[in-house]
């Protein structure tokens, strides 16, 4: 697994993931908020399978 998620993209993914999980945990958005686990995981692991399929790479390396 090579890294394909860059710095700003990574920060945004982690932030959005945490916000969605927080909203789901408080019951504000319902069960769909738990989908925030996906952007959180892709941000933490710096790898997005969808980016690989689409040939996108936001990291500089």
CHARMM-style PDB file with segment names, atoms N, HN, CA, C and O in Angstrom:
ATOM      1  N   UNK     1       0.838  -1.173   0.000  1.00  0.00      PROA
ATOM      2  CA  UNK     1       0.000   0.000   0.000  1.00  0.00      PROA
ATOM      3  C   UNK     1       0.886   1.240   0.000  1.00  0.00      PROA
ATOM      4  O   UNK     1       1.510   1.562   1.011  1.00  0.00      PROA
ATOM      5  N   UNK     2       0.939   1.913  -1.101  1.00  0.00      PROA
ATOM      6  HN  UNK     2       0.432   1.651  -1.922  1.00  0.00      PROA
ATOM      7  CA  UNK     2       1.688   3.160  -1.152  1.00  0.00      PROA
ATOM      8  C   UNK     2       0.776   4.309  -0.777  1.00  0.00      PROA
ATOM      9  O   UNK     2      -0.422   4.280  -1.060  1.00  0.00      PROA
ATOM     10  N   UNK     3       1.333   5.305  -0.150  1.00  0.00      PROA
ATOM     11  HN  UNK     3       2.305   5.328   0.080  1.00  0.00      PROA
ATOM     12  CA  UNK     3       0.586   6.486   0.258  1.00  0.00      PROA
ATOM     13  C   UNK     3       0.096   7.250  -0.966  1.00  0.00      PROA
ATOM     14  O   UNK     3       0.872   7.509  -1.886  1.00  0.00      PROA
ATOM     15  N   UNK     4      -1.189   7.615  -0.986  1.00  0.00      PROA
ATOM     16  HN  UNK     4      -1.820   7.404  -0.239  1.00  0.00      PROA
ATOM     17  CA  UNK     4      -1.721   8.416  -2.074  1.00  0.00      PROA
ATOM     18  C   UNK     4      -2.588   9.578  -1.589  1.00  0.00      PROA
ATOM     19  O   UNK     4      -3.269  10.221  -2.388  1.00  0.00      PROA
ATOM     20  N   UNK     5      -2.562   9.847  -0.291  1.00  0.00      PROA
ATOM     21  HN  UNK     5      -2.009   9.325   0.358  1.00  0.00      PROA
ATOM     22  CA  UNK     5      -3.315  10.951   0.294  1.00  0.00      PROA
ATOM     23  C   UNK     5      -2.325  11.960   0.867  1.00  0.00      PROA
ATOM     24  O   UNK     5      -1.519  11.614   1.730  1.00  0.00      PROA
ATOM     25  N   UNK     6      -2.379  13.198   0.396  1.00  0.00      PROA
ATOM     26  HN  UNK     6      -3.034  13.479  -0.305  1.00  0.00      PROA
ATOM     27  CA  UNK     6      -1.451  14.241   0.803  1.00  0.00      PROA
ATOM     28  C   UNK     6      -1.835  14.929   2.102  1.00  0.00      PROA
ATOM     29  O   UNK     6      -2.804  14.548   2.758  1.00  0.00      PROA
ATOM     30  N   UNK     7      -1.059  15.951   2.467  1.00  0.00      PROA
ATOM     31  HN  UNK     7      -0.272  16.260   1.934  1.00  0.00      PROA
ATOM     32  CA  UNK     7      -1.191  16.635   3.753  1.00  0.00      PROA
ATOM     33  C   UNK     7      -2.525  17.311   4.011  1.00  0.00      PROA
ATOM     34  O   UNK     7      -3.191  16.995   4.998  1.00  0.00      PROA
ATOM     35  N   UNK     8      -2.930  18.229   3.152  1.00  0.00      PROA
ATOM     36  HN  UNK     8      -2.390  18.485   2.350  1.00  0.00      PROA
ATOM     37  CA  UNK     8      -4.189  18.951   3.361  1.00  0.00      PROA
ATOM     38  C   UNK     8      -5.361  17.992   3.234  1.00  0.00      PROA
ATOM     39  O   UNK     8      -6.305  18.050   4.021  1.00  0.00      PROA
ATOM     40  N   UNK     9      -5.303  17.112   2.247  1.00  0.00      PROA
ATOM     41  HN  UNK     9      -4.536  17.064   1.607  1.00  0.00      PROA
ATOM     42  CA  UNK     9      -6.340  16.106   2.049  1.00  0.00      PROA
ATOM     43  C   UNK     9      -6.478  15.238   3.298  1.00  0.00      PROA
ATOM     44  O   UNK     9      -7.588  14.920   3.724  1.00  0.00      PROA
ATOM     45  N   UNK    10      -5.358  14.867   3.869  1.00  0.00      PROA
ATOM     46  HN  UNK    10      -4.456  15.126   3.522  1.00  0.00      PROA
ATOM     47  CA  UNK    10      -5.345  14.027   5.070  1.00  0.00      PROA
ATOM     48  C   UNK    10      -5.998  14.742   6.251  1.00  0.00      PROA
ATOM     49  O   UNK    10      -6.815  14.155   6.961  1.00  0.00      PROA
ATOM     50  N   UNK    11      -5.642  15.995   6.459  1.00  0.00      PROA
ATOM     51  HN  UNK    11      -4.978  16.471   5.882  1.00  0.00      PROA
ATOM     52  CA  UNK    11      -6.198  16.771   7.569  1.00  0.00      PROA
ATOM     53  C   UNK    11      -7.710  16.926   7.412  1.00  0.00      PROA
ATOM     54  O   UNK    11      -8.458  16.776   8.377  1.00  0.00      PROA
ATOM     55  N   UNK    12      -8.154  17.227   6.189  1.00  0.00      PROA
ATOM     56  HN  UNK    12      -7.546  17.349   5.405  1.00  0.00      PROA
ATOM     57  CA  UNK    12      -9.590  17.380   5.947  1.00  0.00      PROA
ATOM     58  C   UNK    12     -10.340  16.070   6.167  1.00  0.00      PROA
ATOM     59  O   UNK    12     -11.422  16.065   6.756  1.00  0.00      PROA
ATOM     60  N   UNK    13      -9.779  14.971   5.703  1.00  0.00      PROA
ATOM     61  HN  UNK    13      -8.901  14.975   5.225  1.00  0.00      PROA
ATOM     62  CA  UNK    13     -10.425  13.674   5.897  1.00  0.00      PROA
ATOM     63  C   UNK    13     -10.564  13.337   7.381  1.00  0.00      PROA
ATOM     64  O   UNK    13     -11.619  12.874   7.816  1.00  0.00      PROA
ATOM     65  N   UNK    14      -9.513  13.565   8.149  1.00  0.00      PROA
ATOM     66  HN  UNK    14      -8.656  13.940   7.795  1.00  0.00      PROA
ATOM     67  CA  UNK    14      -9.555  13.263   9.580  1.00  0.00      PROA
ATOM     68  C   UNK    14     -10.579  14.163  10.277  1.00  0.00      PROA
ATOM     69  O   UNK    14     -11.351  13.691  11.112  1.00  0.00      PROA
ATOM     70  N   UNK    15     -10.589  15.442   9.942  1.00  0.00      PROA
ATOM     71  HN  UNK    15      -9.962  15.826   9.264  1.00  0.00      PROA
ATOM     72  CA  UNK    15     -11.532  16.381  10.563  1.00  0.00      PROA
ATOM     73  C   UNK    15     -12.976  16.018  10.234  1.00  0.00      PROA
ATOM     74  O   UNK    15     -13.827  15.968  11.122  1.00  0.00      PROA
ATOM     75  N   UNK    16     -13.248  15.767   8.970  1.00  0.00      PROA
ATOM     76  HN  UNK    16     -12.557  15.807   8.248  1.00  0.00      PROA
ATOM     77  CA  UNK    16     -14.620  15.415   8.557  1.00  0.00      PROA
ATOM     78  C   UNK    16     -15.043  14.106   9.208  1.00  0.00      PROA
ATOM     79  O   UNK    16     -16.176  13.981   9.671  1.00  0.00      PROA
ATOM     80  N   UNK    17     -14.146  13.136   9.247  1.00  0.00      PROA
ATOM     81  HN  UNK    17     -13.225  13.238   8.871  1.00  0.00      PROA
ATOM     82  CA  UNK    17     -14.457  11.864   9.881  1.00  0.00      PROA
ATOM     83  C   UNK    17     -14.793  12.015  11.354  1.00  0.00      PROA
ATOM     84  O   UNK    17     -15.760  11.428  11.839  1.00  0.00      PROA
ATOM     85  N   UNK    18     -13.995  12.801  12.065  1.00  0.00      PROA
ATOM     86  HN  UNK    18     -13.209  13.277  11.672  1.00  0.00      PROA
ATOM     87  CA  UNK    18     -14.255  13.010  13.498  1.00  0.00      PROA
ATOM     88  C   UNK    18     -15.564  13.754  13.739  1.00  0.00      PROA
ATOM     89  O   UNK    18     -16.299  13.440  14.675  1.00  0.00      PROA
ATOM     90  N   UNK    19     -15.852  14.741  12.891  1.00  0.00      PROA
ATOM     91  HN  UNK    19     -15.254  14.996  12.131  1.00  0.00      PROA
ATOM     92  CA  UNK    19     -17.105  15.490  13.041  1.00  0.00      PROA
ATOM     93  C   UNK    19     -18.304  14.569  12.806  1.00  0.00      PROA
ATOM     94  O   UNK    19     -19.257  14.579  13.586  1.00  0.00      PROA
ATOM     95  N   UNK    20     -18.260  13.779  11.738  1.00  0.00      PROA
ATOM     96  HN  UNK    20     -17.486  13.771  11.104  1.00  0.00      PROA
ATOM     97  CA  UNK    20     -19.371  12.874  11.453  1.00  0.00      PROA
ATOM     98  C   UNK    20     -19.565  11.842  12.559  1.00  0.00      PROA
ATOM     99  O   UNK    20     -20.696  11.556  12.953  1.00  0.00      PROA
ATOM    100  N   UNK    21     -18.474  11.287  13.056  1.00  0.00      PROA
ATOM    101  HN  UNK    21     -17.556  11.519  12.736  1.00  0.00      PROA
ATOM    102  CA  UNK    21     -18.576  10.310  14.141  1.00  0.00      PROA
ATOM    103  C   UNK    21     -19.132  10.973  15.399  1.00  0.00      PROA
ATOM    104  O   UNK    21     -19.963  10.390  16.095  1.00  0.00      PROA
ATOM    105  N   UNK    22     -18.678  12.184  15.690  1.00  0.00      PROA
ATOM    106  HN  UNK    22     -18.003  12.658  15.124  1.00  0.00      PROA
ATOM    107  CA  UNK    22     -19.193  12.914  16.852  1.00  0.00      PROA
ATOM    108  C   UNK    22     -20.678  13.209  16.737  1.00  0.00      PROA
ATOM    109  O   UNK    22     -21.421  13.069  17.708  1.00  0.00      PROA
ATOM    110  N   UNK    23     -21.116  13.620  15.541  1.00  0.00      PROA
ATOM    111  HN  UNK    23     -20.513  13.733  14.752  1.00  0.00      PROA
ATOM    112  CA  UNK    23     -22.540  13.892  15.330  1.00  0.00      PROA
ATOM    113  C   UNK    23     -23.371  12.618  15.436  1.00  0.00      PROA
ATOM    114  O   UNK    23     -24.486  12.642  15.957  1.00  0.00      PROA
ATOM    115  N   UNK    24     -22.838  11.519  14.949  1.00  0.00      PROA
ATOM    116  HN  UNK    24     -21.933  11.498  14.525  1.00  0.00      PROA
ATOM    117  CA  UNK    24     -23.548  10.240  15.047  1.00  0.00      PROA
ATOM    118  C   UNK    24     -23.621   9.775  16.500  1.00  0.00      PROA
ATOM    119  O   UNK    24     -24.644   9.243  16.933  1.00  0.00      PROA
ATOM    120  N   UNK    25     -22.552   9.973  17.243  1.00  0.00      PROA
ATOM    121  HN  UNK    25     -21.722  10.405  16.891  1.00  0.00      PROA
ATOM    122  CA  UNK    25     -22.512   9.544  18.636  1.00  0.00      PROA
ATOM    123  C   UNK    25     -23.501  10.324  19.499  1.00  0.00      PROA
ATOM    124  O   UNK    25     -24.047   9.787  20.463  1.00  0.00      PROA
ATOM    125  N   UNK    26     -23.731  11.592  19.150  1.00  0.00      PROA
ATOM    126  HN  UNK    26     -23.287  12.028  18.367  1.00  0.00      PROA
ATOM    127  CA  UNK    26     -24.675  12.403  19.914  1.00  0.00      PROA
ATOM    128  C   UNK    26     -26.104  12.267  19.413  1.00  0.00      PROA
ATOM    129  O   UNK    26     -27.032  12.799  20.022  1.00  0.00      PROA
ATOM    130  N   UNK    27     -26.286  11.553  18.299  1.00  0.00      PROA
ATOM    131  HN  UNK    27     -25.532  11.121  17.804  1.00  0.00      PROA
ATOM    132  CA  UNK    27     -27.631  11.342  17.771  1.00  0.00      PROA
ATOM    133  C   UNK    27     -28.132  12.467  16.885  1.00  0.00      PROA
ATOM    134  O   UNK    27     -29.314  12.493  16.544  1.00  0.00      PROA
ATOM    135  N   UNK    28     -27.275  13.392  16.505  1.00  0.00      PROA
ATOM    136  HN  UNK    28     -26.314  13.371  16.782  1.00  0.00      PROA
ATOM    137  CA  UNK    28     -27.680  14.539  15.698  1.00  0.00      PROA
ATOM    138  C   UNK    28     -28.010  14.141  14.266  1.00  0.00      PROA
ATOM    139  O   UNK    28     -28.992  14.628  13.706  1.00  0.00      PROA
ATOM    140  N   UNK    29     -27.214  13.271  13.665  1.00  0.00      PROA
ATOM    141  HN  UNK    29     -26.416  12.875  14.120  1.00  0.00      PROA
ATOM    142  CA  UNK    29     -27.416  12.905  12.260  1.00  0.00      PROA
ATOM    143  C   UNK    29     -27.883  11.470  12.058  1.00  0.00      PROA
ATOM    144  O   UNK    29     -28.137  11.074  10.920  1.00  0.00      PROA
ATOM    145  N   UNK    30     -28.001  10.711  13.071  1.00  0.00      PROA
ATOM    146  HN  UNK    30     -27.795  11.033  13.996  1.00  0.00      PROA
ATOM    147  CA  UNK    30     -28.443   9.331  12.927  1.00  0.00      PROA
ATOM    148  C   UNK    30     -27.297   8.397  12.613  1.00  0.00      PROA
ATOM    149  O   UNK    30     -26.124   8.758  12.717  1.00  0.00      PROA
ATOM    150  N   UNK    31     -27.666   7.178  12.223  1.00  0.00      PROA
ATOM    151  HN  UNK    31     -28.619   6.885  12.139  1.00  0.00      PROA
ATOM    152  CA  UNK    31     -26.675   6.121  11.999  1.00  0.00      PROA
ATOM    153  C   UNK    31     -25.784   6.398  10.797  1.00  0.00      PROA
ATOM    154  O   UNK    31     -24.662   5.894  10.745  1.00  0.00      PROA
ATOM    155  N   UNK    32     -26.247   7.179   9.832  1.00  0.00      PROA
ATOM    156  HN  UNK    32     -27.158   7.588   9.873  1.00  0.00      PROA
ATOM    157  CA  UNK    32     -25.436   7.474   8.643  1.00  0.00      PROA
ATOM    158  C   UNK    32     -24.165   8.230   8.997  1.00  0.00      PROA
ATOM    159  O   UNK    32     -23.218   8.212   8.211  1.00  0.00      PROA
ATOM    160  N   UNK    33     -24.106   8.876  10.117  1.00  0.00      PROA
ATOM    161  HN  UNK    33     -24.875   8.890  10.755  1.00  0.00      PROA
ATOM    162  CA  UNK    33     -22.911   9.602  10.519  1.00  0.00      PROA
ATOM    163  C   UNK    33     -21.717   8.693  10.776  1.00  0.00      PROA
ATOM    164  O   UNK    33     -20.570   9.141  10.743  1.00  0.00      PROA
ATOM    165  N   UNK    34     -21.987   7.412  11.034  1.00  0.00      PROA
ATOM    166  HN  UNK    34     -22.919   7.049  11.062  1.00  0.00      PROA
ATOM    167  CA  UNK    34     -20.893   6.473  11.287  1.00  0.00      PROA
ATOM    168  C   UNK    34     -20.070   6.200  10.032  1.00  0.00      PROA
ATOM    169  O   UNK    34     -19.012   5.576  10.104  1.00  0.00      PROA
ATOM    170  N   UNK    35     -20.552   6.662   8.889  1.00  0.00      PROA
ATOM    171  HN  UNK    35     -21.412   7.169   8.830  1.00  0.00      PROA
ATOM    172  CA  UNK    35     -19.761   6.549   7.662  1.00  0.00      PROA
ATOM    173  C   UNK    35     -18.482   7.388   7.794  1.00  0.00      PROA
ATOM    174  O   UNK    35     -17.566   7.249   6.984  1.00  0.00      PROA
ATOM    175  N   UNK    36     -18.420   8.241   8.791  1.00  0.00      PROA
ATOM    176  HN  UNK    36     -19.165   8.354   9.449  1.00  0.00      PROA
ATOM    177  CA  UNK    36     -17.233   9.041   9.069  1.00  0.00      PROA
ATOM    178  C   UNK    36     -16.008   8.200   9.394  1.00  0.00      PROA
ATOM    179  O   UNK    36     -14.886   8.706   9.383  1.00  0.00      PROA
ATOM    180  N   UNK    37     -16.213   6.929   9.682  1.00  0.00      PROA
ATOM    181  HN  UNK    37     -17.125   6.518   9.691  1.00  0.00      PROA
ATOM    182  CA  UNK    37     -15.098   6.020   9.939  1.00  0.00      PROA
ATOM    183  C   UNK    37     -14.246   5.876   8.672  1.00  0.00      PROA
ATOM    184  O   UNK    37     -13.029   5.715   8.753  1.00  0.00      PROA
ATOM    185  N   UNK    38     -14.890   5.934   7.508  1.00  0.00      PROA
ATOM    186  HN  UNK    38     -15.879   6.064   7.442  1.00  0.00      PROA
ATOM    187  CA  UNK    38     -14.163   5.754   6.243  1.00  0.00      PROA
ATOM    188  C   UNK    38     -13.168   6.891   5.998  1.00  0.00      PROA
ATOM    189  O   UNK    38     -11.986   6.615   5.795  1.00  0.00      PROA
ATOM    190  N   UNK    39     -13.603   8.175   6.008  1.00  0.00      PROA
ATOM    191  HN  UNK    39     -14.563   8.400   6.173  1.00  0.00      PROA
ATOM    192  CA  UNK    39     -12.599   9.225   5.803  1.00  0.00      PROA
ATOM    193  C   UNK    39     -11.560   9.288   6.926  1.00  0.00      PROA
ATOM    194  O   UNK    39     -10.403   9.633   6.686  1.00  0.00      PROA
ATOM    195  N   UNK    40     -11.969   8.958   8.132  1.00  0.00      PROA
ATOM    196  HN  UNK    40     -12.909   8.677   8.327  1.00  0.00      PROA
ATOM    197  CA  UNK    40     -11.018   8.938   9.237  1.00  0.00      PROA
ATOM    198  C   UNK    40      -9.937   7.887   8.997  1.00  0.00      PROA
ATOM    199  O   UNK    40      -8.751   8.172   9.168  1.00  0.00      PROA
ATOM    200  N   UNK    41     -10.326   6.688   8.607  1.00  0.00      PROA
ATOM    201  HN  UNK    41     -11.289   6.456   8.469  1.00  0.00      PROA
ATOM    202  CA  UNK    41      -9.358   5.621   8.356  1.00  0.00      PROA
ATOM    203  C   UNK    41      -8.454   5.951   7.171  1.00  0.00      PROA
ATOM    204  O   UNK    41      -7.245   5.733   7.235  1.00  0.00      PROA
ATOM    205  N   UNK    42      -9.034   6.478   6.085  1.00  0.00      PROA
ATOM    206  HN  UNK    42     -10.016   6.656   6.032  1.00  0.00      PROA
ATOM    207  CA  UNK    42      -8.208   6.800   4.920  1.00  0.00      PROA
ATOM    208  C   UNK    42      -7.248   7.936   5.230  1.00  0.00      PROA
ATOM    209  O   UNK    42      -6.151   7.989   4.675  1.00  0.00      PROA
ATOM    210  N   UNK    43      -7.647   8.841   6.108  1.00  0.00      PROA
ATOM    211  HN  UNK    43      -8.538   8.798   6.559  1.00  0.00      PROA
ATOM    212  CA  UNK    43      -6.741   9.913   6.515  1.00  0.00      PROA
ATOM    213  C   UNK    43      -5.619   9.416   7.406  1.00  0.00      PROA
ATOM    214  O   UNK    43      -4.471   9.838   7.262  1.00  0.00      PROA
ATOM    215  N   UNK    44      -5.946   8.528   8.317  1.00  0.00      PROA
ATOM    216  HN  UNK    44      -6.878   8.186   8.434  1.00  0.00      PROA
ATOM    217  CA  UNK    44      -4.932   8.000   9.232  1.00  0.00      PROA
ATOM    218  C   UNK    44      -3.936   7.091   8.528  1.00  0.00      PROA
ATOM    219  O   UNK    44      -2.743   7.124   8.829  1.00  0.00      PROA
ATOM    220  N   UNK    45      -4.420   6.276   7.588  1.00  0.00      PROA
ATOM    221  HN  UNK    45      -5.389   6.249   7.344  1.00  0.00      PROA
ATOM    222  CA  UNK    45      -3.540   5.346   6.883  1.00  0.00      PROA
ATOM    223  C   UNK    45      -2.899   5.953   5.642  1.00  0.00      PROA
ATOM    224  O   UNK    45      -2.034   5.334   5.024  1.00  0.00      PROA
ATOM    225  N   UNK    46      -3.320   7.166   5.273  1.00  0.00      PROA
ATOM    226  HN  UNK    46      -4.023   7.670   5.775  1.00  0.00      PROA
ATOM    227  CA  UNK    46      -2.798   7.882   4.103  1.00  0.00      PROA
ATOM    228  C   UNK    46      -2.961   7.099   2.808  1.00  0.00      PROA
ATOM    229  O   UNK    46      -2.153   7.222   1.887  1.00  0.00      PROA
ATOM    230  N   UNK    47      -4.014   6.294   2.751  1.00  0.00      PROA
ATOM    231  HN  UNK    47      -4.670   6.194   3.499  1.00  0.00      PROA
ATOM    232  CA  UNK    47      -4.278   5.494   1.562  1.00  0.00      PROA
ATOM    233  C   UNK    47      -5.774   5.460   1.294  1.00  0.00      PROA
ATOM    234  O   UNK    47      -6.568   5.174   2.190  1.00  0.00      PROA
ATOM    235  N   UNK    48      -6.151   5.753   0.064  1.00  0.00      PROA
ATOM    236  HN  UNK    48      -5.507   5.986  -0.664  1.00  0.00      PROA
ATOM    237  CA  UNK    48      -7.551   5.728  -0.336  1.00  0.00      PROA
ATOM    238  C   UNK    48      -7.703   4.782  -1.529  1.00  0.00      PROA
ATOM    239  O   UNK    48      -7.147   5.047  -2.595  1.00  0.00      PROA
ATOM    240  N   UNK    49      -8.443   3.690  -1.367  1.00  0.00      PROA
ATOM    241  HN  UNK    49      -8.895   3.475  -0.502  1.00  0.00      PROA
ATOM    242  CA  UNK    49      -8.629   2.754  -2.469  1.00  0.00      PROA
ATOM    243  C   UNK    49      -9.300   3.395  -3.687  1.00  0.00      PROA
ATOM    244  O   UNK    49      -8.977   3.037  -4.819  1.00  0.00      PROA
ATOM    245  N   UNK    50     -10.209   4.318  -3.481  1.00  0.00      PROA
ATOM    246  HN  UNK    50     -10.471   4.609  -2.560  1.00  0.00      PROA
ATOM    247  CA  UNK    50     -10.874   4.995  -4.599  1.00  0.00      PROA
ATOM    248  C   UNK    50      -9.873   5.817  -5.407  1.00  0.00      PROA
ATOM    249  O   UNK    50      -9.965   5.873  -6.634  1.00  0.00      PROA
ATOM    250  N   UNK    51      -8.930   6.445  -4.740  1.00  0.00      PROA
ATOM    251  HN  UNK    51      -8.855   6.399  -3.744  1.00  0.00      PROA
ATOM    252  CA  UNK    51      -7.888   7.203  -5.445  1.00  0.00      PROA
ATOM    253  C   UNK    51      -7.065   6.283  -6.338  1.00  0.00      PROA
ATOM    254  O   UNK    51      -6.682   6.663  -7.444  1.00  0.00      PROA
ATOM    255  N   UNK    52      -6.794   5.073  -5.856  1.00  0.00      PROA
ATOM    256  HN  UNK    52      -7.105   4.764  -4.957  1.00  0.00      PROA
ATOM    257  CA  UNK    52      -6.034   4.117  -6.657  1.00  0.00      PROA
ATOM    258  C   UNK    52      -6.803   3.748  -7.923  1.00  0.00      PROA
ATOM    259  O   UNK    52      -6.226   3.697  -9.009  1.00  0.00      PROA
ATOM    260  N   UNK    53      -8.090   3.492  -7.787  1.00  0.00      PROA
ATOM    261  HN  UNK    53      -8.558   3.533  -6.904  1.00  0.00      PROA
ATOM    262  CA  UNK    53      -8.915   3.133  -8.939  1.00  0.00      PROA
ATOM    263  C   UNK    53      -9.020   4.269  -9.955  1.00  0.00      PROA
ATOM    264  O   UNK    53      -9.059   4.034 -11.163  1.00  0.00      PROA
ATOM    265  N   UNK    54      -9.064   5.498  -9.453  1.00  0.00      PROA
ATOM    266  HN  UNK    54      -9.032   5.690  -8.472  1.00  0.00      PROA
ATOM    267  CA  UNK    54      -9.206   6.665 -10.330  1.00  0.00      PROA
ATOM    268  C   UNK    54      -7.871   7.241 -10.785  1.00  0.00      PROA
ATOM    269  O   UNK    54      -7.846   8.143 -11.622  1.00  0.00      PROA
ATOM    270  N   UNK    55      -6.769   6.742 -10.255  1.00  0.00      PROA
ATOM    271  HN  UNK    55      -6.789   6.009  -9.575  1.00  0.00      PROA
ATOM    272  CA  UNK    55      -5.453   7.223 -10.636  1.00  0.00      PROA
ATOM    273  C   UNK    55      -5.105   8.584 -10.050  1.00  0.00      PROA
ATOM    274  O   UNK    55      -4.310   9.325 -10.628  1.00  0.00      PROA
ATOM    275  N   UNK    56      -5.688   8.912  -8.919  1.00  0.00      PROA
ATOM    276  HN  UNK    56      -6.333   8.309  -8.449  1.00  0.00      PROA
ATOM    277  CA  UNK    56      -5.450  10.201  -8.268  1.00  0.00      PROA
ATOM    278  C   UNK    56      -4.409  10.019  -7.174  1.00  0.00      PROA
ATOM    279  O   UNK    56      -4.392   8.999  -6.485  1.00  0.00      PROA
ATOM    280  N   UNK    57      -3.543  11.013  -7.019  1.00  0.00      PROA
ATOM    281  HN  UNK    57      -3.557  11.842  -7.579  1.00  0.00      PROA
ATOM    282  CA  UNK    57      -2.534  10.993  -5.964  1.00  0.00      PROA
ATOM    283  C   UNK    57      -2.339  12.433  -5.491  1.00  0.00      PROA
ATOM    284  O   UNK    57      -1.890  13.280  -6.263  1.00  0.00      PROA
ATOM    285  N   UNK    58      -2.673  12.717  -4.227  1.00  0.00      PROA
ATOM    286  HN  UNK    58      -3.038  12.028  -3.601  1.00  0.00      PROA
ATOM    287  CA  UNK    58      -2.552  14.091  -3.727  1.00  0.00      PROA
ATOM    288  C   UNK    58      -1.284  14.307  -2.910  1.00  0.00      PROA
ATOM    289  O   UNK    58      -1.004  15.428  -2.487  1.00  0.00      PROA
ATOM    290  N   UNK    59      -0.519  13.251  -2.686  1.00  0.00      PROA
ATOM    291  HN  UNK    59      -0.746  12.340  -3.029  1.00  0.00      PROA
ATOM    292  CA  UNK    59       0.746  13.446  -1.972  1.00  0.00      PROA
ATOM    293  C   UNK    59       1.841  13.807  -2.968  1.00  0.00      PROA
ATOM    294  O   UNK    59       1.761  13.462  -4.147  1.00  0.00      PROA
ATOM    295  N   UNK    60       2.841  14.490  -2.493  1.00  0.00      PROA
ATOM    296  HN  UNK    60       2.906  14.771  -1.536  1.00  0.00      PROA
ATOM    297  CA  UNK    60       3.900  14.990  -3.357  1.00  0.00      PROA
ATOM    298  C   UNK    60       4.916  13.958  -3.805  1.00  0.00      PROA
ATOM    299  O   UNK    60       5.650  14.200  -4.763  1.00  0.00      PROA
ATOM    300  N   UNK    61       4.978  12.836  -3.155  1.00  0.00      PROA
ATOM    301  HN  UNK    61       4.381  12.639  -2.377  1.00  0.00      PROA
ATOM    302  CA  UNK    61       6.019  11.845  -3.449  1.00  0.00      PROA
ATOM    303  C   UNK    61       5.725  11.061  -4.690  1.00  0.00      PROA
ATOM    304  OT1 UNK    61       6.507  10.189  -5.069  1.00  0.00      PROA
TER     305      UNK     61
END
